[in-house]
Amino acid sequence: MKVGRVEWYSEKRGFGILSSRANDGALDKFYVHVTKIIKSPEKIEFGQCAEFEVGASPRRPGDLPMAVNVTITEVSQTTEVLQ
């Protein structure tokens, strides 16, 4: 299970980007679709905490990996981890 935060999310379009720190300190980015979110507050916003698993990208090679089984919480508890 990875821990990260919401970088961007469009309620209208139903998808966004999550970020998580890799072991080497780099910031990894993951595509998230509304159908892969299992728990979230009413509104998903920048900086909220996200716990997720990594799945394969459903599109072309080179696309961002897909975040699956995503849980987003109201308050970001990962700000310190990601800075």
Residue frames relative to the residue before (quaternion, step in Angstrom):
aa qw qx qy qz dx dy dz
M 1.0000 0.0000 0.0000 0.0000 0.00 0.00 0.00
K 0.2366 -0.7639 0.5871 0.1260 3.58 -0.87 0.99
V 0.2167 -0.7349 0.6264 0.1434 3.52 -1.27 0.52
G 0.1515 0.7899 -0.5793 0.1322 3.55 -0.89 0.92
R 0.3997 -0.6904 0.5271 0.2927 3.53 -1.16 -0.65
V 0.5790 -0.5641 0.4622 0.3647 3.51 -1.34 0.34
E 0.2289 -0.7648 0.5908 0.1167 3.57 -0.79 1.07
W 0.7702 -0.1145 0.1340 0.6130 3.55 1.02 -0.89
Y 0.1006 0.7846 -0.6089 0.0594 3.57 -1.07 0.71
S 0.1830 -0.7695 0.6050 0.0914 3.57 -0.97 0.91
E 0.3538 -0.7355 0.5426 0.1986 3.57 -0.52 1.19
K 0.6469 0.5472 -0.3110 0.4305 3.57 0.99 -0.88
R 0.7618 0.3666 -0.1894 0.4995 3.59 0.92 -0.92
G 0.4128 -0.7607 0.4274 0.2613 3.61 1.23 -0.34
F 0.7336 0.3289 -0.2650 0.5324 3.58 1.09 0.56
G 0.0031 0.8022 -0.5969 0.0102 3.53 -1.32 0.25
I 0.4905 -0.6325 0.5205 0.2975 3.53 -1.36 -0.35
L 0.1482 -0.7477 0.6420 0.0823 3.55 -1.04 0.90
S 0.1575 -0.7760 0.5998 0.1149 3.59 -1.16 0.51
S 0.0246 -0.7770 0.6287 -0.0212 3.53 -1.22 0.66
R 0.4545 -0.6727 0.5081 0.2877 3.59 -1.06 0.71
A 0.3480 -0.7159 0.5721 0.1974 3.55 -0.98 0.96
N 0.7049 -0.4583 0.3345 0.4257 3.59 -1.28 0.20
D 0.7056 0.4467 -0.2644 0.4823 3.60 1.08 -0.67
G 0.6161 -0.5841 0.3313 0.4117 3.59 1.28 0.13
A 0.5130 0.6403 -0.4203 0.3875 3.59 1.26 -0.18
L 0.4224 -0.6866 0.5316 0.2599 3.55 -1.19 0.53
D 0.1690 -0.7887 0.5867 0.0715 3.58 -0.52 1.20
K 0.2236 -0.7713 0.5862 0.1069 3.57 -1.09 0.77
F 0.1008 -0.7938 0.5998 0.0037 3.54 -1.10 0.85
Y 0.4177 -0.6795 0.5522 0.2425 3.55 -1.07 0.86
V 0.0315 -0.7868 0.6158 0.0263 3.59 -1.00 0.79
H 0.1642 -0.7684 0.6141 0.0740 3.55 -0.98 0.95
V 0.6426 -0.5598 0.3666 0.3733 3.56 -1.09 0.73
T 0.6489 0.5330 -0.3251 0.4348 3.63 1.04 -0.65
K 0.6777 0.4803 -0.2866 0.4774 3.61 1.25 -0.31
I 0.5709 0.5739 -0.3809 0.4469 3.59 1.31 0.00
I 0.1984 -0.8135 0.5394 0.0889 3.56 -0.61 1.15
K 0.7943 0.0318 -0.0174 0.6064 3.59 1.20 -0.46
S 0.2032 0.7714 -0.5844 0.1485 3.58 -0.89 0.94
P 0.5551 -0.5540 0.4751 0.3991 3.57 -1.27 0.24
E 0.7237 -0.4276 0.2998 0.4512 3.60 -1.28 0.09
K 0.7934 0.1662 -0.0733 0.5810 3.57 0.98 -0.84
I 0.2338 -0.7581 0.5960 0.1244 3.57 -0.91 0.98
E 0.0167 0.8243 -0.5597 0.0831 3.57 -0.70 1.15
F 0.7053 -0.4435 0.3639 0.4165 3.52 -1.38 0.33
G 0.8213 0.2938 -0.2206 0.4365 3.55 -1.08 0.84
Q 0.5180 0.6366 -0.4369 0.3682 3.60 1.17 -0.21
C 0.5430 -0.6284 0.4617 0.3114 3.55 -1.15 0.71
A 0.0452 -0.7896 0.6120 0.0062 3.57 -1.06 0.81
E 0.1014 -0.7369 0.6655 0.0613 3.54 -1.05 0.88
F 0.1429 0.8099 -0.5488 0.1499 3.57 -0.81 0.98
E 0.3658 -0.6588 0.6019 0.2643 3.50 -1.42 0.19
V 0.4173 -0.7067 0.5155 0.2465 3.56 -1.20 0.46
G 0.0884 -0.7800 0.6190 0.0249 3.54 -0.90 1.00
A 0.6408 -0.5101 0.3960 0.4151 3.57 -1.28 0.07
S 0.5411 -0.5963 0.4800 0.3481 3.55 -1.18 0.57
P 0.3866 -0.7533 0.4819 0.2256 3.61 -0.81 0.92
R 0.6854 0.4901 -0.2761 0.4624 3.59 1.24 -0.16
R 0.8268 -0.2020 0.1824 0.4922 3.54 -0.90 -1.00
P 0.5828 -0.5242 0.4603 0.4166 3.60 -1.20 0.36
G 0.7281 0.3878 -0.3044 0.4763 3.57 -0.97 0.84
D 0.5386 0.5899 -0.4145 0.4360 3.59 1.23 -0.25
L 0.6343 -0.5203 0.3979 0.4106 3.57 -1.24 0.34
P 0.5312 -0.5926 0.4815 0.3671 3.59 -1.12 0.56
M 0.4611 -0.6859 0.5016 0.2557 3.56 -1.16 0.64
A 0.3006 -0.7011 0.6165 0.1950 3.56 -1.05 0.85
V 0.0369 -0.7955 0.6047 -0.0113 3.59 -0.87 0.99
N 0.8042 0.2178 -0.1999 0.5156 3.57 -1.27 0.41
V 0.2011 0.8293 -0.4856 0.1899 3.54 0.97 1.01
T 0.0699 -0.7455 0.6620 0.0336 3.53 -1.09 0.90
I 0.0773 -0.7878 0.6109 0.0122 3.56 -0.76 1.09
T 0.2030 -0.7920 0.5674 0.0978 3.55 -0.88 0.99
E 0.6868 -0.5236 0.3416 0.3707 3.52 -1.28 0.48
V 0.8034 0.2205 -0.0895 0.5458 3.58 0.86 -0.96
S 0.4373 -0.6923 0.5074 0.2683 3.58 -0.93 0.87
Q 0.0953 -0.7873 0.6084 0.0299 3.54 -0.75 1.09
T 0.6416 0.5471 -0.3100 0.4393 3.58 1.28 0.05
T 0.3480 0.7723 -0.4845 0.2185 3.60 1.24 0.03
E 0.6735 0.4936 -0.3010 0.4607 3.57 0.88 -0.90
V 0.6448 0.5378 -0.3124 0.4443 3.58 0.99 -0.84
L 0.7520 0.4361 -0.2097 0.4475 3.56 0.94 -0.93
Q 0.6261 0.5538 -0.3560 0.4179 3.62 1.15 -0.31
